[in-house]
Amino acid sequence: MNDKTLLALYGLKYNPFVPALPVEALWPLPGAELFARRLESLVSQGGFSLITGEPGYGKSKTLQWLGARLGQLPDIVVGVMERPQSKVADFYRELGELFGVQLNPANRYGGFKALRERWRAHCAATLLRPLLLVDEAQEVSSECLTELRLLQSASFDSQSLLFTVLCGDARLPQRFRTPELLPLGSRIRARLELSALTPQELASYLDYVLQKAGAPQLIAPELIQTLATHAHGNLRVLTHMAAELLTAAAERNLPRVNGDAKVYQFRELKSVPPCWLEKFLNQVLLKWIHLLSERVAWRRHVPVTGSCAL
C-alpha cells in the first residue's frame, strides 16, 4: 500500500513511522532541551560537542532537531557534512563547498588558509562561530579529525574559529581516549549520551508523533503500551513495529490500529467462542510483536528478555 492511500484512509498529514519526518514533528529526547540551551551559549565561543548512543536511540534525529533549532539563531551559518568517510582531500573539498570557499586540491595549505579567513570574517561580523554538524562521526578518519582540530584552532589554541557537533555511536568516545585523538577529546565542551528509553517515554513518543501527524487516536492505548513494553527502549525498534501494524491495519481497512491488525485472518475461526477467540488473538499479537522485536534486537546484539509463550 502506498503512502497516499494510507494517508487518505486515516486522515494523516504524513506517515508518522517513516524516517523522513518534518522537522517540526521531531520529538526532543530526554536531555535534548538542556543540551540545546548549552550549545546556544557555546556557539559564540566555538569548539567541539558530542552526541553518542547505541544504534536506534535517536542520535541522527536529535542532531537534525538541534541543527534546525540552532539554525534559527540570527546570522548563523550551518554546514552539514554528508560524507564523513572522506579522505583528507575530499574532506577539504566538502568543507569548502559547505562554507562557500573555492579550494584547489593540489594546494592544501591554500585551502587551510582560505577556510580560516572565511571563518574569521564571519566571527568578526556576527560574533558567532559557523556551525558544522557531522553525523556518523565514528566513520571520520583520525587524520581528518586531527586536521579539523588544527583547522579551527587559532591564536595558540586560545580561540576557536568553528563550532563542531559530532554525532556517533559508542566507538567515538573510545577513539577519543587514544593518544592520537586525546587532544580533540579533551576539547569537547558539551556531551549528550543517549540511553535506552523507558516504556513510559516510548509511549509518550508515540502519543507525540500521532498528535503531530493529526491522528491521536490512530493506535489503541493498550496497543501503545504493548509496543512500548516490547521495544527494548529502542526508538527504531518501536517505529518499525508500529509501521508494520499500521500497514497491516490499512490493508484490512480497519478504522484504527488495534489488537486485530496483524491477525485479522484468525476471525475465520467461527467455532471458537468469542471470549477465547479474543484471548487467543491477543496472545498471537503479543507473540508476533515479541518475535519482531527479537529479530531487530538480535541484529543489534541486544539480549532479549521475557517470553510471550502461547
C-alpha angles and dihedrals in degrees: 000000000000124000095250092059092045093049092049093048095055101025093244125165088213139340105282093203102060125094094239098076122158112261091243089058095056114117115229107232120226107285094017095105093054091045091051092052089050091053092048088060093046098049089084091055104038129207131120135312130182139215117190138171144130121285112286096022094111104261098141094045090049090052090049090049091049092048091053092047096046090043089066091067110106117260096002121141117212124197123186117202110220101181109046094165093066124128118242096271094052089040089061092045092055093047089051092051093047094052100034100253123140107225132191109217090208092058108055094167090054090053091046091053096043094052093049092049091051091050092046091053091050092049092050093048099044106017086230130107120236110255122233119191118197117187120191087023092167085077093059111105120243089242092057093045090052090047090052092050092052093041095059097039118096141169096028091315092303092116135041119210096194139038112220126190112197119198123189149123130279092287091072099066089045091055090051088062093061118099091245095058102025091100089059094042091055090055096058105116103182130030133189115190112191118210138183113297124234120245088252091055092047090050089050089052092054091047090050098050093044091051091050091048090055099248110090092164095050095108122043112248093237090052091050089056091047092051093046091051095051098043094084091228091296121130094201093053090048095051093046092054093045091049091052092051093046091053092048092050092049092050089056094042092238114171091232140357107274140145092292097057101096099029101039091128090068090074086084088077092095094162093065113092111251096244092050090043092054091048091047092050092050091051092049091049092051090048092050093048091049093049091049092050090047091054094050092043092049090057088054093045091242115148114239118217133192130035139243101197115177 
